């Protein structure tokens, strides 16, 4: 499942990202409300962990805009300890739960699981295109039932593309997901091409009807349609 975590505290953001990725969630992050809205309007998510106090656009405004846009995913608000007014306003605006800082990361994960259970989950554990399957829980990839060994980077690329099946994904969005803040578009510009090439070879993606297609000037798309 894909989670968006929004907080301007970089240390906390990194801790949340790590613990969620260890639980096999796909994690995207944003450090301010403006970046959060851009990501939310461009990509589907299964849940949002959203801090209230942030630069540019605060969390309550982000929540309000999200609900106005009809994005009905579970939202876990992070609030300052004892700030009852913000909690009440957040719940009124459509937040599903809140957690006061400082909090236990284990409690955050438990709260998130509860929200996802109540929401029924919006992503299947098995992602598929044609005879290619990726299981997000077991981290296994098969084609026509035969196992395919991928590196962690290759798996992450394929998983991100499959979560956005039949939608063009920009090179930057894909690189940001796979490498995070470590990606330098100037010194690492050919990294994506190399990994895509290796991934295509491993999944036997050749010929005229490729599963992973390059969209010139944009990025890549994976899907059933031409």
C-alpha positions as CSV (number, residue, x, y, z in Angstrom):
1,X,0.0,0.0,0.0
2,X,1.1,3.5,-0.8
3,X,1.4,6.1,2.0
4,X,2.1,9.8,1.8
5,X,3.9,11.2,4.9
6,X,4.0,15.0,5.2
7,X,6.1,16.7,7.8
8,X,8.8,19.5,7.8
9,X,10.8,17.8,10.5
10,X,13.3,15.9,8.3
11,X,14.6,13.7,11.1
12,X,11.1,12.5,12.0
13,X,10.2,12.2,8.3
14,X,13.1,9.9,7.8
15,X,12.2,7.8,10.9
16,X,8.6,7.4,9.7
17,X,9.7,6.5,6.2
18,X,12.1,3.8,7.4
19,X,9.7,2.1,9.8
20,X,6.9,2.1,7.2
21,X,9.2,0.7,4.5
22,X,10.3,-2.0,6.9
23,X,6.6,-2.9,7.1
24,X,6.6,-3.1,3.3
25,X,4.6,0.0,2.6
26,X,5.4,2.2,-0.4
27,X,6.3,5.6,1.1
28,X,6.3,9.0,-0.5
29,X,7.2,12.1,1.5
30,X,6.6,15.9,1.3
31,X,8.1,18.6,3.5
32,X,5.4,21.3,3.1
33,X,1.8,21.5,2.2
34,X,2.3,22.7,-1.3
35,X,4.4,19.7,-2.2
36,X,1.9,17.5,-0.5
37,X,-1.0,18.8,-2.6
38,X,1.0,18.4,-5.8
39,X,1.7,14.8,-5.0
40,X,-1.9,14.1,-3.9
41,X,-3.4,15.5,-7.1
42,X,-0.9,13.6,-9.3
43,X,-0.9,10.1,-7.7
44,X,-3.3,7.9,-5.8
45,X,-2.5,7.0,-2.1
46,X,-4.0,4.6,0.3
47,X,-3.5,6.8,3.4
48,X,-1.9,10.2,4.4
49,X,0.1,10.9,7.6
50,X,-0.2,14.7,7.8
51,X,1.4,17.2,10.2
52,X,-0.5,20.4,11.0
53,X,2.3,22.9,11.5
54,X,4.1,23.2,8.1
55,X,5.5,26.0,5.9
56,X,3.7,27.4,2.8
57,X,0.4,25.6,3.4
58,X,-0.5,24.1,6.8
59,X,-1.9,20.7,7.3
60,X,-5.4,21.7,8.0
61,X,-5.6,23.6,4.7
62,X,-4.1,20.6,2.9
63,X,-6.8,18.4,4.5
64,X,-9.6,20.8,3.5
65,X,-8.4,21.0,-0.1
66,X,-8.1,17.2,-0.3
67,X,-11.6,16.6,0.9
68,X,-13.0,19.3,-1.4
69,X,-11.3,17.5,-4.3
70,X,-13.2,14.3,-3.3
71,X,-10.0,12.5,-2.3
72,X,-11.5,10.2,0.4
73,X,-8.4,8.4,1.7
74,X,-7.8,7.9,5.5
75,X,-5.9,10.8,7.0
76,X,-3.9,10.5,10.3
77,X,-3.1,14.0,11.6
78,X,0.0,14.8,13.7
79,X,-0.7,17.5,16.2
80,X,1.1,19.4,18.9
81,X,0.6,17.9,22.4
82,X,-2.4,19.4,24.1
83,X,-3.6,21.4,21.1
84,X,-7.2,20.4,21.4
85,X,-8.5,23.1,19.0
86,X,-6.4,21.8,16.1
87,X,-7.6,18.3,16.8
88,X,-11.2,19.3,16.8
89,X,-10.8,21.3,13.6
90,X,-9.0,18.5,11.9
91,X,-11.7,16.0,12.7
92,X,-14.4,18.5,11.5
93,X,-12.5,18.9,8.2
94,X,-12.5,15.1,7.7
95,X,-9.4,13.7,9.5
96,X,-9.9,10.1,10.5
97,X,-7.6,10.0,13.5
98,X,-4.9,12.1,15.2
99,X,-1.7,11.5,17.1
100,X,-0.1,14.0,19.4
101,X,3.6,14.7,19.4
102,X,5.8,13.2,20.7
103,X,4.5,9.7,19.9
104,X,5.8,6.2,19.6
105,X,6.5,5.0,16.1
106,X,5.0,1.7,17.0
107,X,1.8,3.5,17.9
108,X,1.8,5.4,14.6
109,X,2.1,2.1,12.7
110,X,-0.7,0.6,14.7
111,X,-3.0,3.6,14.1
112,X,-2.2,3.5,10.4
113,X,-3.1,-0.2,10.2
114,X,-6.4,0.4,12.0
115,X,-7.2,3.2,9.5
116,X,-6.4,1.0,6.5
117,X,-8.5,-1.9,8.0
118,X,-11.5,0.4,8.4
119,X,-11.1,1.8,4.9
120,X,-10.9,-1.7,3.6
121,X,-7.6,-1.1,1.8
122,X,-7.5,0.4,-1.7
123,X,-4.6,-1.6,-3.2
124,X,-4.4,-5.3,-3.9
125,X,-1.2,-7.1,-2.7
126,X,-0.7,-8.6,-6.1
127,X,-0.1,-6.2,-9.0
128,X,-0.3,-7.5,-12.5
129,X,0.1,-6.7,-16.1
130,X,-0.4,-9.4,-18.7
131,X,1.4,-12.5,-17.3
132,X,3.8,-10.5,-15.1
133,X,2.9,-10.4,-11.4
134,X,4.4,-8.6,-8.4
135,X,3.4,-9.5,-4.8
136,X,3.9,-6.5,-2.6
137,X,3.7,-8.6,0.6
138,X,6.0,-11.4,-0.3
139,X,8.2,-9.2,-2.5
140,X,8.2,-11.8,-5.2
141,X,7.9,-11.3,-9.0
142,X,6.8,-13.9,-11.5
143,X,6.2,-14.2,-15.2
144,X,3.9,-17.0,-16.4
145,X,4.4,-18.4,-12.9
146,X,8.2,-18.5,-13.2
147,X,10.1,-16.5,-10.5
148,X,12.2,-13.5,-11.5
149,X,15.1,-12.2,-9.3
150,X,15.2,-8.4,-9.2
151,X,17.5,-6.1,-7.3
152,X,15.8,-3.9,-4.7
153,X,16.1,-0.9,-7.1
154,X,14.6,-2.9,-10.0
155,X,11.8,-4.1,-7.7
156,X,11.0,-0.6,-6.5
157,X,10.9,0.7,-10.1
158,X,8.6,-2.1,-11.2
159,X,6.3,-1.7,-8.2
160,X,6.0,2.1,-8.7
161,X,5.1,1.6,-12.4
162,X,2.6,-1.1,-11.6
163,X,0.9,1.1,-8.9
164,X,0.5,3.7,-11.7
165,X,-0.6,1.2,-14.3
166,X,-1.7,2.7,-17.6
167,X,-0.5,6.1,-16.4
168,X,2.6,7.9,-17.6
169,X,5.2,8.4,-14.8
170,X,7.8,11.1,-15.2
171,X,11.4,10.2,-14.9
172,X,11.8,12.6,-12.0
173,X,8.9,11.1,-10.0
174,X,10.2,7.6,-10.6
175,X,13.8,8.6,-9.6
176,X,12.5,10.5,-6.5
177,X,10.6,7.4,-5.4
178,X,13.6,5.0,-5.9
179,X,16.5,7.1,-4.8
180,X,14.7,9.7,-2.6
181,X,16.8,12.8,-1.7
182,X,20.0,11.0,-2.8
183,X,19.1,11.4,-6.5
184,X,21.1,14.1,-8.3
185,X,19.6,14.7,-11.8
186,X,23.0,16.0,-13.0
187,X,25.4,13.3,-11.9
188,X,22.9,10.4,-12.0
189,X,21.0,11.2,-15.2
190,X,21.7,7.8,-16.8
191,X,21.0,5.7,-13.7
192,X,17.3,5.3,-14.6
193,X,18.0,4.2,-18.2
194,X,20.4,1.5,-17.0
195,X,18.0,0.2,-14.4
196,X,15.1,0.2,-16.9
197,X,17.2,-1.6,-19.4
198,X,18.2,-4.3,-16.9
199,X,14.6,-4.6,-15.7
200,X,13.4,-5.1,-19.2
201,X,15.9,-7.9,-19.8
202,X,15.0,-9.7,-16.7
203,X,11.2,-9.7,-17.4
204,X,11.8,-10.6,-21.0
205,X,10.3,-7.3,-22.2
206,X,11.3,-7.1,-25.9
207,X,9.8,-6.9,-29.3
208,X,7.2,-4.4,-30.6
209,X,4.7,-4.7,-27.8
210,X,6.7,-3.9,-24.7
211,X,5.2,-3.9,-21.3
212,X,7.3,-1.0,-20.2
213,X,7.2,1.8,-22.8
214,X,9.2,5.0,-23.0
215,X,7.2,8.2,-23.4
216,X,9.5,10.7,-25.0
217,X,9.9,13.9,-23.0
218,X,7.9,12.5,-20.1
219,X,9.1,9.1,-18.7
220,X,7.7,5.6,-18.7
221,X,4.4,3.8,-18.7
222,X,3.5,0.2,-17.9
223,X,0.1,-1.3,-18.9
224,X,-2.2,-3.4,-21.0
225,X,-3.1,-0.7,-23.5
226,X,-1.1,0.8,-26.4
